[in-house]
Structure formats: C-alpha cells, structure tokens
Amino acid sequence: MCTMINDDHCNPPASDKSAGRYPSDCEITQGLRDLARARQEESKSGKGYVWRACLPKAAPVKLLLLDVDGVLTDGTIIYTENNNEIKSFHTRDGLGIRLLREAGVAVGLITARRSEAVGRRALELSLEHVFQKVDNKLAVYEKLLAEQRLSPSEVAYMGDDWLDLSLLTRVGFSATVADGHPEVRERVHYVARNRGGRGAVREVCELIIEAKGMYQSLLEKYLGKD
C-alpha cells in the first residue's frame, strides 16, 4: 500500500501559538467535526489518504496493462450451447480507458485466456497492446519494456489473482480490484473501492489522470468549456 499522509487540521495556527493562545474546547470540538466531515467526504469520493499517497507513483506511468477476467469483467465465464464464450464489460471502465488514452497513456491487455469477446472489446477501445492466451505474463511484460523503451516505473498493472503477482510486484504502480485475492491485495500499491467489472478500472484510470494533473482539463473538455 502507498504510505498514508498525515493530517494537521487540529494544529493551532502559528499566530495563535506565538501569541500564547491555544484553542478553546469549542474550537477543538469544531476542529474535530471539520476533520471528521472532511474524511467522510474523502470516503464518499474514494480520494482519501491512500489515493493521494499513490499519486507520485502513478504520475510517471506511460503504459497501463490490465488483466481481463476479474478486472475488466467480474470473473464470470458463460458458455453458450454453441460453445461460444460470453463476457460482460462495464461502460464506465471503457470510458475510463478512453480518458486515459486522451491523457497520453497507452493501455494494453494481458490475459491467460483467449476470447473473441476480448478481441472485440479491445478493438472498440483502440487498445495498443493485446496479448491473449499468455502462459508467462512476466515474459510479455519484459518484452514490452524493451520494445517500448520503458522503465518499470513507467508501467502500471492491474490484476486480481496469483497469476498476476509476478507483474504486480515489478511494475512502478500496481493495483487490484476490491474483490481481488487477499494475497494480491496485500502486495499492491492501490486497492480499488469497486469490484472487478464494476468500475474498478475506471477508478485506477482516474487516479493516473489526476496524478498527471489532467483530471480537471479533461472534465472541462466534456463540460464543453475548452
């Protein structure tokens, strides 16, 4: 996990200290209320201590790699009578990927399975790197580093299970979904508030965008203010 950031809301102003004045009981109570209210708002938005502490790690990212099953989907696999495979993707994750690409960050998929649905989704999102039926994710990652001339600090990866650990422990910024395996949640920098296939990818995309200082400019573009 990223290191927590301390708050100093309750420290009396320097001017009060120098004057020998300390907060009254009412001021202390109000300060605690304000602090509790601020933390409650952070909790609602998801942008609390860990989010802010992860921003420096997310800022250098030039490539976000994603697992598919359990990250872009909820992990459920459905087979039809014709032996076709059905997967469900969330539109907010899709827009998050689009926004991240607008922020100048490339996005790719690395998955151990092969699915026509994944290929179609990758095509819809214009993803730069798509690797399916991968037995060794680490080998693909190292090949990408060499081909794209990237350092590990410039790559982020989001996975949810043991097959992802080799990458999650090597990239500059690692993340998982709220329902990721416990061993994974203990080893990543950021655990999303949302579950796999339910907006977790969008959350990480927004974190990287904010780390690059582009969140407000992109929002204003969609508000029609640019």
Secondary structure as GFF3:
##gff-version 3
##sequence-region A 1 226
A	DSSP	alpha_helix	14	18	.	.	.	ID=ss1
A	DSSP	alpha_helix	25	45	.	.	.	ID=ss2
A	DSSP	alpha_helix	49	58	.	.	.	ID=ss3
A	DSSP	beta_strand	63	66	.	.	.	ID=ss4
A	DSSP	beta_strand	78	79	.	.	.	ID=ss5
A	DSSP	beta_strand	85	86	.	.	.	ID=ss6
A	DSSP	alpha_helix	91	102	.	.	.	ID=ss7
A	DSSP	beta_strand	106	110	.	.	.	ID=ss8
A	DSSP	alpha_helix	116	124	.	.	.	ID=ss9
A	DSSP	beta_strand	129	131	.	.	.	ID=ss10
A	DSSP	alpha_helix	137	148	.	.	.	ID=ss11
A	DSSP	three_ten_helix	152	154	.	.	.	ID=ss12
A	DSSP	beta_strand	155	158	.	.	.	ID=ss13
A	DSSP	three_ten_helix	162	164	.	.	.	ID=ss14
A	DSSP	alpha_helix	165	168	.	.	.	ID=ss15
A	DSSP	beta_strand	173	176	.	.	.	ID=ss16
A	DSSP	alpha_helix	182	185	.	.	.	ID=ss17
A	DSSP	beta_strand	190	191	.	.	.	ID=ss18
A	DSSP	alpha_helix	200	211	.	.	.	ID=ss19
A	DSSP	alpha_helix	215	222	.	.	.	ID=ss20
###
